[in-house]
């Protein structure tokens, strides 16, 4: 007997990267003008990486690190949109679709507010959903820890999906 799939499922995603000199900073599918960039094997977009893991979590699939290992040359400098597309394909393979997505960016600088709408549009287009189903917020580290000291950037994402 196969257990029934609940009509709604939630996924949680998280990612963080160290920051290095020289920009721009790729975040939420948008190049944000900055004096820093995220250091990573791919384009190091923390929001898209967290979205990928949140989507994969909704259908209990392998995480981003197992699907797109950072030791693979194939993933060097890879566009994180590729990761999101694969995660979305897997969600739809399980006959699920996105209800809404809520993203939080943790960064001391640059200020994200001027770029939030562009990020919402980019994420909505990437996920093939309307913008009213995409929330993006930014918080600082208040001078505490790696984020507050401008040494790192991070993102938390929650996504709700439903059976179609």
N, C-alpha and C positions, 0 to 999 in steps of 0.2 A: 504494500500500500504506500503510495506517495503522499507525503503530507501536503496539504493545500498551502498555496502561497498567499500570505495576507494581502489585502487589496492595497495597503500602503506600507512602504519600507523607508527607513531613514539611513543615510550614510554620513559619516563624519570623516573629514579629511584635514590633514595638517602638513605643513612643510615649512622649512626654514633654510636660509642660506647665509653664509658669510658675505660681507660687502667688501669690495675692493675699489681702488681709485679708478676713475674714468667711467663715463656714462655712455649711453643712456641706461636707465633701469627699466627692464622689461617686466611689466606687472599687469596682470589681468588682460593680457593680450594687447597691451598698449605700451609704446616706448615713451616713458616719462623722462623729460629732461632732468638730469641729475649729474652730480659730480662723482657718483658711485654707480657700480653695477653689482648684480648678484653673481657670486662665484659658483659655478656648477658645471657639470658635464654637458648638459643640454643648454638651452637658453636661460635656465634657472628662474623661470617665472613661477614664483611661490604660489600665486593664486591659482594658476592653471594646474600646477602639480597637486595642490590640495583639492581642487575640483575633481581631478582624475581619481584620486584615492576615495573621495566621498562617493562618486558614482560607482566605483568598483565595490565599495562597501555595501551599497544597497542590494547588490546581487551576490554578495559573499564570494567575489572573485579575488584572485591574487592582487597584491598591491602594486603600485607603480614601480617599485624597486625590483620586483620579480619579473614584471612584464617588460620593463625597459631598463635593464641593469646599467649602472654608471660605469662599468668596466668594459662595456661593449662600444667598439669604435662606431658602430651604426648609430649610436645615440649621441655621439659627440656633436655639440652645437645644434642638436636637433630642435626643431620648433615644437614647443610644448602643445601646440594645437593638435599635433599628431597624437599625443597621448590622450587628450580629451576625446578626440574622434573615436579612438579605439575603445575607450571606456564607455562612451555613449552607444557605440555599436553593441557592446556586450549587454548593456542595460536593455536595449531594444530587443536583443536576441531572447532575453528572458520575458518578453512581452510586458515591459514596464516603460513608463514615460515620466518625464520630469514634471512635478507639480510646481515646485519653486526651489530656489537656491539662495543661501544666505552666506555671504563672504565677509570676513573680517581681516583687514591688513594690519599688521603690527610693524610700525616703522617710525623712527624719530624724525627722519627727514628723507626725502623731500616731502613737502606737504602733499597729501593725496587728494584733498578736496577738489582742486581744479580739474582732476582727471577722472573722478568717480563716474560721471555720466558717460564718458568715452569707454571706460571699462565695462559698465553695465551694457552698453550697446554691443561691444565686442563679444562679451560672454553670451549675451542673448543670441547673437548671430551664430556663434560657434555651436551653441546647444540647440539651435533651431526652435527657440521659444520666444515669447514676447517679453519685452523689457520689463513689464510690470510683474514678472515672475523672478526677477534678478535683483538682489539687494547686495550692495557693496558699501562697507563702512571702513573707516580707518581709525586706529588708535595709536597713540605714542607710548613709549616705554617710561615716560615721566623721569628720564634720566637714570633709570634702574636697569641693571643687567646689560647683556649684549645688545639688545634692541635699543634701550635708552642711551647707551653709549655709542650708538651708530655703527656698531660692528656687525650687525645682523639685521635681517628682515624675516618676517614670518607671516603665515596666513592660516586661519582656521576656516573651514567651510562645512556647512550642513546642507544636505540636499534631501528633499522628500520626493519619492517617486510613487506612482500608482500603477496598478495593473491595467492594461488596455485590452 
